[in-house]
Amino acid sequence: MLLPDGLGHLTYSTLVHPGDTWPEMWESLRTFVPAVKARVSPDAPFGVSLRLSGSSAATLAGSAGLRGELRDFLAAEDLYVYTVNAFPHGPFKGRTVMEDVYEPDWTTQERLDYTTQVADVLADIAAPGIRPTIQTAPLAYRANVVDDAYEQSLVEHLLRAVAHLVALERRTGVQVALALEPEPACWLETTDETVRFFEQHVHSRTGRTTLARLTGEPLSRVEDLVRRHLGVVFDICHQSVGFEDVGQSLGSLVDAGVPILKLQAASALRVPRVDAQVVEALEAFTDTIYLSQTTERRDGVDVHHLHLADAIAAYRRDPDGPREWRTHFHLPVFLDDLGPFGTTRSGIEDAMRLHASTPLSEHLEIETYTWDVLPAHLKTGDIVDYVSRELEWVRDLLVRS
């Protein structure tokens, strides 16, 4: 939905629904999105964040008929797509995902082709006046980046994607932008790392020269073009897991001229005091098909675990001393107090207050995709109730701010 006062578009991520193939995503779109719209935006157009896997992107890119069918459905239901989640290339529901979610990474032609197919689809289905964005992986899983040559390959493929977007806008008039999403345990993880990456590899003379070569544009125009077509998704959950000050991090991106193409409201698990009773309660969150990256802050030092279960095992080996945990487990954004532990909802509240004061991004999104693996006691109502309540909570928070 389009929010008032220049606050941008707000929706939820359809990554929460089945959608590993286009038939699955098509069924989810028709089943759930109109029902959510009827609840939260009955009398005005409702924006859609479309999850497109590699399989779905290839299907849509190869069929003008299916794209036409999608456009007709969107028009009939008073819907419009303004962003696509093209982060998970492969299956994301009903099977163990873990580190595979980052594959293929940005060293590969497969990731580049997938992303450009999504861009081409977006240019064809976007409503007039919409500048759509593509959410993508944070370049690579950190452990895989073994040398400078690997990093340079990441940069080369990324800039080739930007060059495709430049050419796409020339050809169609539709401005599509690509948004990298920093995440714990990845090559782009912290906001400081992300700013350095843009400074050293994208906005630098070397990055601009490479893009000038790829686009055929003069060097004097390239800096504007790259900011037009490349930026970041700021996922509040991810940066909260790293104990970042959300307001300070958003300010760092603005000061560095890194576009915040999408501001994602998402909440992590927060354990302010770790003890045996809390650890026992946390076991309910370890039965998940996704990574649950956990940061432990103890005596001012951060220790990173790839899984919540790893943090629990480390605690049981050495239980002495106070510590706090933050875990990458997307929880409903309206929750704060979960009994023995809580959430990082305060980070969302800080970000939305900043956004309400001076809009930071044209695209806002709620990304709580973990409905299928939430502990049963956190589920109330059905998926439409859950999604609608999240949208109403964020919208009301912005209005109050």
C-alpha positions in Angstrom: 0.0 0.0 0.0 1.2 3.6 -0.6 1.6 5.3 2.7 0.9 9.1 3.1 3.4 11.9 3.5 6.0 10.4 1.3 6.6 7.4 3.5 6.7 5.0 0.5 5.1 1.6 -0.2 4.5 -1.0 2.5 3.8 -4.7 2.1 4.8 -8.1 3.4 7.1 -10.7 1.8 5.4 -13.5 0.0 8.4 -15.6 0.9 6.2 -16.6 3.8 4.0 -18.6 1.4 4.7 -21.7 -0.6 6.5 -20.5 -3.8 9.5 -22.6 -4.9 8.1 -23.0 -8.4 5.9 -20.6 -10.4 2.7 -22.8 -10.1 3.2 -22.8 -6.3 3.8 -19.0 -6.2 0.9 -18.4 -8.6 -1.4 -20.4 -6.3 -0.2 -18.5 -3.2 -0.6 -15.1 -4.9 -4.3 -15.9 -5.8 -5.1 -17.5 -2.4 -3.5 -15.2 0.1 -2.7 -11.7 -1.3 -6.3 -10.7 -2.1 -7.4 -11.8 1.3 -4.7 -9.7 3.0 -5.5 -6.7 0.8 -9.2 -7.0 1.8 -8.1 -6.7 5.5 -5.5 -3.9 5.3 -6.2 -2.0 2.1 -9.7 -2.7 0.9 -10.3 0.6 -0.9 -6.8 1.4 -2.3 -4.2 -0.4 -4.4 -2.0 -2.9 -2.5 1.6 -3.5 -3.2 3.1 -6.9 -3.6 6.6 -8.2 -2.8 6.9 -11.2 -5.1 9.1 -14.1 -4.3 10.7 -15.5 -7.5 13.0 -18.5 -7.3 15.4 -19.3 -10.1 12.8 -21.7 -11.5 10.0 -19.2 -11.4 12.1 -16.5 -13.0 13.0 -18.7 -15.9 9.4 -19.7 -16.3 8.1 -16.2 -16.4 11.0 -14.8 -18.5 10.3 -17.5 -21.1 6.5 -17.0 -21.4 4.9 -13.7 -22.5 1.6 -15.5 -21.9 2.2 -16.1 -18.2 3.5 -12.6 -17.7 0.3 -11.3 -19.4 -1.8 -13.5 -17.1 0.1 -12.1 -14.1 -0.5 -8.5 -15.3 -4.2 -9.2 -15.8 -4.5 -10.7 -12.3 -2.8 -7.7 -10.7 -5.0 -5.2 -12.5 -8.2 -7.1 -11.6 -7.3 -7.4 -7.9 -6.0 -3.8 -7.6 -2.5 -5.0 -6.9 0.9 -3.9 -8.1 4.4 -5.4 -7.7 7.1 -3.1 -6.5 9.7 -5.4 -5.3 10.9 -9.0 -5.9 12.8 -11.3 -3.5 15.4 -13.0 -5.6 17.7 -13.9 -2.8 16.9 -17.7 -2.4 17.5 -19.2 -5.9 16.4 -22.7 -5.0 13.8 -24.3 -2.8 13.0 -22.5 0.5 10.0 -24.3 2.0 9.6 -27.8 3.4 13.2 -28.8 3.3 16.5 -28.0 5.1 17.9 -24.8 3.6 20.8 -23.7 5.8 24.0 -22.4 3.9 22.5 -23.5 0.5 20.4 -20.3 0.6 23.4 -18.3 -0.6 24.0 -20.6 -3.6 24.7 -19.9 -6.4 26.6 -16.9 -5.2 27.7 -13.8 -7.1 30.8 -15.4 -8.6 28.5 -17.4 -10.9 26.9 -16.8 -14.2 23.9 -18.6 -12.8 23.3 -15.9 -10.2 23.8 -13.2 -12.8 21.4 -14.8 -15.3 18.8 -15.4 -12.6 18.9 -11.7 -11.5 18.7 -10.3 -15.0 15.7 -12.6 -15.8 13.9 -11.2 -12.7 14.8 -7.7 -13.9 13.3 -8.4 -17.4 10.2 -9.8 -15.8 9.8 -6.7 -13.6 10.2 -4.3 -16.5 7.3 -6.1 -18.2 4.9 -6.3 -15.3 5.6 -3.1 -13.4 2.8 -0.6 -13.2 3.4 2.9 -14.6 5.4 5.1 -12.2 6.7 2.2 -10.1 10.5 1.9 -9.7 10.8 -1.8 -8.7 13.6 -3.3 -6.7 15.2 -6.7 -6.6 16.4 -8.1 -3.2 19.5 -10.3 -3.6 22.1 -12.2 -1.6 24.9 -10.5 0.3 27.4 -11.7 -2.5 28.5 -14.9 -0.8 28.7 -17.0 2.3 31.8 -15.7 4.1 33.6 -19.0 4.5 33.6 -19.4 0.7 35.5 -16.2 0.0 39.0 -17.5 0.1 41.1 -14.9 -1.8 41.1 -11.6 -3.7 40.3 -13.4 -6.9 37.0 -14.7 -5.5 36.1 -11.2 -4.3 36.9 -9.7 -7.7 34.7 -12.2 -9.4 31.9 -11.2 -7.0 32.4 -7.5 -8.0 32.6 -8.2 -11.7 29.4 -10.2 -11.9 27.6 -7.6 -9.7 28.6 -4.7 -12.0 27.6 -6.7 -15.0 24.1 -6.9 -13.4 24.1 -3.2 -12.9 25.1 -2.7 -16.6 22.1 -4.9 -17.6 19.8 -2.7 -15.5 21.2 0.4 -17.2 20.5 -1.1 -20.6 17.1 -2.3 -19.5 16.0 1.2 -18.5 17.3 2.6 -21.9 15.2 0.0 -23.7 12.0 0.0 -21.6 12.0 3.2 -19.6 11.6 1.2 -16.4 14.1 1.9 -13.6 14.9 -1.4 -11.8 17.4 -1.4 -8.9 19.3 -4.2 -7.3 19.5 -4.3 -3.5 22.2 -6.3 -1.7 21.0 -7.7 1.7 23.7 -7.9 4.4 23.3 -10.9 6.7 25.2 -12.6 9.5 28.0 -15.0 8.4 28.1 -13.5 4.9 30.6 -11.5 2.9 28.5 -8.5 3.5 27.5 -8.8 7.2 27.8 -5.5 9.1 26.9 -2.0 8.0 30.5 -0.9 8.2 31.6 -3.8 5.9 28.9 -2.8 3.5 29.9 0.8 3.4 33.6 -0.2 2.8 32.5 -2.5 0.0 30.7 0.2 -1.8 33.6 2.7 -1.2 36.3 0.3 -2.4 34.6 -1.6 -5.2 31.5 0.3 -6.4 31.9 4.0 -5.9 35.7 3.9 -6.3 37.5 5.0 -9.5 38.1 1.3 -10.3 34.4 0.4 -9.9 33.3 3.3 -11.9 35.8 2.6 -14.7 34.6 -1.0 -14.9 31.0 0.1 -15.1 31.8 2.7 -17.8 33.4 -0.2 -19.8 30.4 -2.4 -19.3 27.8 0.2 -20.1 29.5 2.3 -22.7 28.7 5.4 -20.7 31.2 8.2 -19.9 32.9 8.1 -16.5 31.2 11.4 -15.6 27.7 9.7 -15.7 28.6 6.4 -14.1 28.5 7.5 -10.5 24.9 8.6 -10.8 23.9 5.5 -12.7 25.3 3.1 -10.1 23.4 4.9 -7.3 20.3 4.7 -9.5 20.6 0.9 -9.9 22.5 -0.5 -6.9 22.0 -0.2 -3.2 21.1 -2.3 -0.2 18.2 -3.9 1.7 18.5 -2.9 5.3 17.0 -5.8 7.3 16.6 -4.6 10.8 16.6 -8.2 12.2 20.0 -9.0 10.6 21.7 -5.8 11.9 20.1 -6.3 15.3 21.6 -9.8 15.5 25.0 -8.1 15.2 24.2 -5.7 18.1 24.2 -2.7 15.8 22.6 0.6 16.7 20.0 0.7 14.0 19.7 4.5 13.9 23.5 4.8 13.7 23.8 2.2 11.0 21.1 3.8 8.8 22.9 7.1 9.2 26.2 5.6 8.1 24.6 4.4 4.9 23.0 7.8 4.2 26.3 9.6 4.9 28.2 7.2 2.6 25.7 7.7 -0.2 24.7 4.1 -0.3 21.0 4.0 -1.3 18.7 2.2 1.1 16.5 0.7 -1.6 14.4 -1.3 0.8 13.8 -1.0 4.6 12.8 -4.3 6.0 10.9 -4.6 9.3 11.9 -7.8 10.9 12.5 -8.8 14.4 15.2 -11.2 15.9 15.1 -13.3 19.0 16.8 -11.5 22.0 17.9 -13.2 25.2 19.1 -10.5 27.6 20.0 -13.0 30.3 21.2 -16.5 29.5 20.7 -19.2 32.1 19.8 -22.9 32.3 16.0 -22.3 32.4 16.1 -19.9 29.4 18.3 -22.3 27.4 15.8 -25.1 28.0 13.0 -22.8 26.6 15.1 -21.9 23.6 15.3 -25.5 22.5 11.9 -24.9 20.8 13.6 -22.6 18.4 16.3 -25.0 17.3 14.1 -27.2 15.2 14.3 -25.1 12.1 15.2 -25.6 8.4 16.9 -22.2 8.3 20.2 -20.9 9.7 19.8 -19.4 13.1 23.0 -17.3 13.3 23.5 -16.3 17.0 25.7 -13.6 18.4 26.8 -13.8 22.0 27.9 -10.6 23.8 29.9 -11.5 26.9 32.2 -9.1 28.8 32.1 -6.7 25.8 33.2 -9.4 23.4 31.1 -10.8 20.6 31.2 -14.5 19.7 29.4 -15.7 16.6 27.7 -19.1 16.2 26.2 -20.3 12.9 23.3 -22.0 14.7 21.4 -21.4 17.9 22.1 -25.0 18.8 25.9 -24.3 18.7 25.4 -21.4 21.1 23.5 -23.6 23.5 26.1 -26.3 23.4 28.8 -23.7 24.1 26.8 -22.4 27.0 26.5 -25.9 28.5 30.2 -26.3 28.3 30.9 -23.0 30.0 27.8 -21.7 31.8 29.5 -19.2 34.1 29.1 -15.4 33.6 26.4 -13.1 32.3 25.9 -12.8 28.5 23.3 -11.7 26.0 22.2 -13.5 22.8 20.7 -12.3 19.6 19.5 -15.0 17.2 18.5 -14.8 13.5 15.0 -16.1 13.9 12.4 -13.8 12.3 9.6 -13.3 14.8 6.3 -11.5 14.4 7.1 -7.8 14.5 4.3 -7.0 16.9 5.8 -9.3 19.6 8.2 -8.0 22.2 7.9 -10.0 25.5 8.2 -13.7 25.1 8.4 -14.6 28.8 11.9 -15.7 29.5 13.2 -13.8 26.5 12.2 -11.1 24.1 12.7 -9.7 20.6 14.6 -6.8 19.0 11.4 -5.0 18.2 12.9 -1.8 19.6 15.1 -1.7 16.5 12.1 -1.6 14.3 10.6 1.2 16.4 13.8 3.2 16.2 14.0 2.8 12.4 10.3 3.7 11.8 10.7 6.8 13.9 13.6 7.9 11.8 11.8 7.0 8.6 8.7 9.0 9.7 10.9 12.0 10.4 12.9 11.9 7.2 11.9 9.1 4.8 14.9 6.7 4.2 13.5 4.5 1.5 10.8 4.3 -1.0 10.1 0.6 -0.3 9.2 -0.8 3.1 8.5 -4.5 3.7 7.8 -6.9 6.5 9.7 -10.1 6.2 8.6 -12.7 8.7 8.9 -15.8 6.6 9.1 -18.3 9.5 5.4 -19.0 10.1 5.9 -22.6 9.1 8.6 -23.2 11.8 7.3 -20.9 14.6 6.7 -22.7 17.9 3.0 -23.4 18.2 2.4 -21.1 21.2 3.4 -18.1 19.1 0.8 -18.8 16.4 -2.7 -17.2 16.7 -5.2 -17.3 13.9 -4.2 -18.3 10.3 -1.5 -16.9 8.0 -3.8 -14.1 6.7 -4.5 -13.0 10.3 -0.8 -13.1 11.1 0.3 -11.1 8.1 -2.5 -8.6 8.4 -1.7 -8.0 12.0 2.0 -7.3 11.2 1.0 -4.8 8.5 -1.4 -3.0 10.7 1.1 -2.8 13.5 3.8 -1.2 11.3 1.4 1.1 9.6 0.1 2.3 13.0 3.6 2.7 14.3 4.4 5.0 11.4 1.3 7.0 11.8 2.0 7.5 15.5 5.6 8.5 14.7 
